[in-house]
Amino acid sequence: MPLDSSIYALSALRLDGRRWNELRRIQGSISTQASADGSAYFEMGNTKIICTVNGPQEKRGGRDQSNEAKVEVEIGIAGFSGVDRKRHTRNDKRVQEMQLTIAAAFQHTLFTHLYPHSTITLTLHVLSQDGALLAACLNAATLALIDAGIPMSDYIAACTTGSTASYADKEDEADPLLDLNGLEEQELPFLTVGCSGGEDKVSVLVMETKVQMARLEGMVSVGLDGCRQVRGILDGIVRAHGKKVLESKVG
């Protein structure tokens, strides 16, 4: 069923019961895979990600002469993760773009200069996807890298934001929406924003659809607020894990 902006204006609620500025249920856990240097499980609504980190480790196939570690990202999307049951391969264009985006974001956030001639590999397994896939991958990777103990300048917290009006819609009124689900992403223009630091430093800004320029500022503003909310949740997950580890050692 197509989404209509009048639905939001009349009821003030979205089809899943949320208001325009509400995130979906977010939860996560750290140290989920014992065989990896760092790992995390992350849920953003019905989008579910497992991330593992291996490294820093010396590059295979000869000595790398670079003075900082290289971040590499591999994404595997399960065939049962989406409704269409489409099989995504490493050569899938969207998968490749997400891998490059995530690698570039963490290349500038991690203190890679501390690990010359080495590689940090992030492996993301998508178990279920229902919107905000790139954002969920970024958040899961942040938790896994913290678990691996790799120094970084700050968290990267990410979310999506959309507009109730399309590019072709000439109406002046358009409401921004925070954290789109899969159905909303199919019908509405949206972007993914990822921030690091307390000053809203934008690390990732990706838009795959068209929207009028006048609406972009409102979308980014709502996205920045959403990132602040997500960062608080990620920080809560990290603190809860640290408390659990401390209690197990003291006990």
Secondary structure, 3 states (H helix, E strand, C coil): CCCCHHHHHHHCCCCCCCCCCCCCCEEEEECCCCCCCEEEEEEECCEEEEEEEEEEEECCCCCCCCCCCEEEEEEEECCCCCCCCCCCCCCCHHHHHHHHHHHHHHHCCECHHHCCCEEEEEEEEEEECCCCHHHHHHHHHHHHHHHHCCCECCCEEEEEEEECCCCCCCCCCCCEEECCCHHHHHHCCEEEEEEECCCCEEEEEEECCCCCHHHHHHHHHHHHHHHHHHHHHHHHHHHHHHHHHHHHHHC
